[in-house]
């Protein structure tokens, strides 16, 4: 990691301890009303940035109250993704596994 990147991350971690962040985080949690804004099942424990474009001056719509499980899922690479409910994606959209391109 470059020194510039390290400086940014240091500033970000300090920001997460600030009164401004705590106030914004509280507004996001209040909006979620006790439910994860991803799965609507778990209780939110964290606020996730959907983008860092406006970090330090976020719009509230760029933040989501999420449970631990969904937050971990959001930070996985696409190949690591697993459905929250096993088989749900297959039942809803059909499974693409094992199909060759062009097969229905």
C-alpha positions in Angstrom: 0.0 0.0 0.0 1.3 3.4 -0.9 1.8 6.1 1.7 -1.0 8.1 0.0 -3.4 5.1 0.3 -2.3 4.6 4.0 -3.0 8.3 4.7 -6.5 8.0 3.2 -7.3 4.9 5.2 -5.9 6.5 8.4 -8.2 9.5 7.8 -11.1 7.3 7.0 -10.7 5.3 10.3 -10.5 8.6 12.2 -13.6 9.8 10.5 -15.5 6.7 11.6 -14.8 7.8 15.2 -16.1 11.3 14.6 -19.4 12.9 15.9 -20.4 13.6 12.3 -20.1 9.9 11.4 -22.0 8.8 14.5 -24.8 11.2 13.7 -25.1 10.1 10.1 -24.8 6.4 11.1 -27.7 6.9 13.6 -29.9 8.4 10.8 -29.2 5.4 8.6 -29.9 3.0 11.4 -33.1 4.8 12.3 -34.2 4.7 8.6 -33.7 0.9 8.6 -36.1 0.5 11.6 -34.3 -2.5 12.9 -34.0 -4.5 9.7 -31.1 -5.1 7.4 -31.5 -3.1 4.2 -30.1 -5.9 2.1 -31.9 -9.1 3.4 -34.7 -7.5 5.5 -34.2 -10.5 7.9 -31.2 -9.7 10.1 -30.7 -6.8 12.6 -28.4 -4.2 11.2 -25.1 -3.8 13.1 -23.1 -1.8 10.5 -23.5 0.9 8.0 -22.1 0.1 4.5 -20.9 2.6 2.0 -22.2 1.8 -1.4 -19.6 4.1 -2.8 -16.6 6.1 -1.5 -17.1 8.8 -4.1 -18.4 11.3 -1.4 -16.7 9.8 1.6 -16.4 12.3 4.5 -19.5 14.1 2.9 -21.8 11.1 2.1 -25.3 11.4 0.8 -27.5 9.3 3.1 -28.7 7.3 0.1 -25.1 6.1 -0.4 -25.3 4.3 3.0 -27.1 1.1 3.9 -27.7 -0.4 7.4 -26.7 -4.0 7.1 -26.4 -7.2 9.3 -23.0 -8.8 9.7 -23.8 -11.6 7.2 -24.8 -9.2 4.4 -21.9 -6.9 5.1 -19.5 -9.8 4.7 -21.3 -10.9 1.6 -21.0 -7.4 0.1 -17.2 -7.5 0.5 -16.7 -10.9 -1.2 -15.6 -11.1 -4.8 -18.3 -12.3 -7.2 -16.8 -15.9 -7.3 -17.2 -16.1 -3.5 -20.9 -15.1 -3.5 -23.3 -17.5 -1.9 -27.0 -17.0 -1.7 -28.5 -16.0 1.7 -31.0 -18.8 1.3 -29.4 -21.8 -0.3 -31.1 -22.6 -3.7 -33.2 -19.5 -3.7 -31.6 -18.0 -6.8 -32.0 -21.3 -8.6 -35.7 -21.5 -7.8 -36.4 -17.9 -8.7 -34.2 -17.4 -11.8 -33.2 -20.9 -12.8 -29.7 -22.2 -12.5 -27.1 -21.3 -15.0 -24.6 -23.7 -13.6 -23.5 -26.4 -15.9 -25.0 -24.8 -19.0 -23.0 -23.9 -22.1 -23.4 -20.5 -23.6 -26.6 -20.2 -25.6 -28.4 -23.1 -23.7 -31.6 -22.3 -22.0 
